[in-house]
Amino acid sequence: MTRATEPGAERRGRAGRRTMAAEDAHGGAFATSSVAVLRDAIAAARPTPGCGVAAAVALSVGLALVVKALRISDRQSSADATDLVARGKALMARLERLADDDADAFADYLALRHTDLDDDQDRIDAAEAAARTATAVPLALARDGLRVLVIAERAIPACRTMLHADVLGGALIAHGALRAALASLSADARALEDAAASDMAIAAGHGLSLRADACLRSVRLQLDPSATDPD
């Protein structure tokens, strides 16, 4: 999907435009909040944090379980395990940034609704730009969710049997979080005035969903060759 702004490209500019509610809720860093603070912020009667932030944090938690299994396995010294741990750590840092990007994007959209623009076309263009940015973030989250599942898929042979449950648990959490990001993507894409861009975003999400299902199925089959997908 073509998009004018990559997630995180205007982080410093957005920081000053966050809603007061969002600032009060997390102090500028959702992913580094305590579990209780983040939970209560999500449950509060405020626009942010919402689905995207929850998905980003859940993806980080799922990935952390996989990285844990790799790190404490006896075969961690293998080149593949070392590479997977490095990829996992880099991905956790990116997910931390995306959690705040999601809140920023929605705060920008809310701020736009209260901005006085003299020219109607300026308002239309600004609304479309905000919608594109809001769509880009959950799409990036879903793509990173797939990366988490790929790491989990490759981690099974590198981990001790007793730690396979951690890998599976991480993959299941990541799969659910990816689906949550796609739900957000679908809603945001439908707000785009550009029908072609909307269709491309939704199609990209559908493709990611299919690939995520395949990765989770692979993880299950490695653990139990007779496993079938749950209804």
Secondary structure, 3 states (H helix, E strand, C coil): CCCCCCCCCCHHHHHCCCCHHHHHHHCCCHHHCCHHHHHHHHHCCCCCCCHHHHHHHHHHHHHHHHHHHHHHCHHHHCHHHHHHHHHHHHHHHHHHHHHHHHHHHHHHHHHHHCCCCCCHHHHHHHHHHHHHHHHHHHHHHHHHHHHHHHHHHHHHHHCCHHHHHHHHHHHHHHHHHHHHHHHHHHHHHCCCCCHHHHHHHHHHHHHHHHHHHHHHHHHHHHHCCCCCCCC
